[in-house]
Amino acid sequence: MSEALWWQTGVIYQIYPRSFADASGDGVGDLAGIEARLDYVVQLGVDAIWLSPIFPSPMADFGYDIADYVGIDPVFGTLDDLDRLVAAAHSRGLKLLLDLVPNHTSDEHPWFVESRRGRDSPRRDWYLWRDARSDGGPPNNWPSFFGGPAWEQDAATGQYYLHLFHRKQPDLNWRNPEVRAAIYDVMRFWLDRGVDGFRLDAYWVLFKDPDYPDEAPPRPLGEGELPVGRYDHPAYEDRAEMQEVVREMRAVTDAFADRVLVGELYLPLARLMTYYGEQLEGLHLPFNFSLVTMRRWDAASVRAVVEAYEAALPPGAWPNWVLGNHDMPRVATRAAVAGAGPAGGRLAHMLLLTLRGTPTCFYADELGLPNGDIPPDRVVDPQAATGRTRDVSRTPMPWDDGPNAGFCPAGVEPWLPIAVPPEGSVARQVGEARSSLALTRALLALRRNSVALRLGTIELLDPAEPDVVAYVRRAGAETTLIALNFGGRDLRLDASSAGDRGTVRCTTALDRDGPVDVAALTLRPYEGVVVTLD
Ligand code: NOJ
C-alpha cells in the first residue's frame, strides 16, 4: 500500500476540554489551557486532537446540550481562542476535530425555544412532538439513556417532546429538510474556519420510527455486559434513512480538502460496517468500540474481537480502534479488573497502538490514570441517575505534583476531584524512563517509524499458549511481531512461523531490548513485546 491519508496513518487523541488544563483559573479547563499544553500533545506523538463540545451550553450534559452551534461557551473561551488553537495546532502539524451533536440541541437553543411556543410555531416540526396517550401519559414506553421516560410534557400545549438523553436535550427531527440544511450549514461554518473534521455524536439514533411503536422490554444484560453496543431499540437505532444522511454529510465534508468524519455508533459489527457506505462514500471512521465494550480483558476475548472486526470490514474500508472515552470507565481500571493484570493499561496500549488501523486515545489514559474516586456530593453527571456515573473517567489531567495537580490554581476547587495515577503526574512520569507515559511515547514513536505498524497487513498467530495474543504486521520487507501475555505466568512462546531471529523494540515494562530467538520468546506475567524480524 502506498503512503496513505493522515487519518489512516495518524493517531487521534481525545481531549475532554473541561478537564485538560484550566488557564482562566475557574476550576474548569478551557481552550487557552489546551493551547498552552499543545507541546505535550506533540511530544506524546499523536497526530490529531478531538475536542468534546466547546459550544455555548447550559451544561446539563456538560456541553452535549448545545444552545448555539456556531459559538464558544465563555467557560471555554471565545471564537478567537478557537481560531488561535486551530492555528497553533496546525503550525505543529496537528489536526483538530470538533464534536458535532446532530441528534439533539439544548432546550435553551433558540430553535427549541421557538418550537415549544405553540403547535403552529414555524419551527414546531424541527423537534419530535407527540400528543399524550388517552390516559395523559407519554406517547410510548421509550426510555431515556439517562433514566426515566424519553418524553417530557410541555406546559404550553400539553404535547410531549422526545429526548433520548436528558430532558434538556430535545431530539431534532431529521425528517425535516430544514433541520438537515441547518446542521450542514453548521458543518460548513467550522470547516471554513479550518477545522479538520468532526466526531459525530449519538450517530446511531438520529431517525425514529414515525409510528412511534412501544418497544419490547430489553433482554437482560449478560454478566458483565455493558448496556451499549447492542441492538435493543429497533425503533430508533440505525434506521435505514441514516444512510442518506451519511452520504449528505460526506458530500458536505468532501467540498473541503482532507477532512474526516468519525461516527459514534454503538452497534453490532455488521450494522456498524454499513456506515462506511457501499462505495466507501460514507464515514471515514465509524468508531470501533470493540475494545471499549469488551467484557473480559483476556487473550481469548481480545483474539475474538480482533478476528471478528477484521472479518467484518468491507473491502477497502480503513479500520480503527478506540481504547477509552468520556462515557466509559478508564481503561486502566477496566483492563486491570477484567484480566489484564495490575498494569493492564500498558498491555492495552501496546495492543491499541500495534493493531491495524487508526487508534483513538483518551487523555490521561497514557498515564495509566484509573477511575477517579467521586464522593457522592461531588457527582455531577446526569447519567448518575441510572446508577452509573461517568465522572470517574472525566477527572482533571494531573500535570504535576503541585496544588490541584497543576490543572488549576491553588485555592480553586476543580470541577471534579483530582485523581492521580499510581505512577504519578505527567511531571513525574516524564522523568521516569519506564513510566506508562514513556511507554505510550515509545509505542507512538515506533509506530511513526514503522510502515508495517502504520499500514501493514495483520495476521493473527495461533500460539500454543492460550493466554497469549500474537500477531504479525507486514509491509514490504518489514515484519513486526507483537506478543501479549494476558496471563500471570512466565511463558516461552514459539513464534517461529513469523521468522527466526528478531530484535526486541519495546516491552510493556520498557526494560529489555536487543536480539531474540523468536522460536523461544520469553514473556513474563502480563508482558507484551514488539519484535522486528531480521
Ligand atoms: C454521546 C456522548 O459521548 C455522551 O457524553 C453524551 O451524553 C451523549 N452522546 C448525548 O449527547
Residues whose N, C-alpha, C, O or C-beta is under 5 A from the ligand:
A	BS01	NOJ	D61 Y64 F165 D201 A202 D327
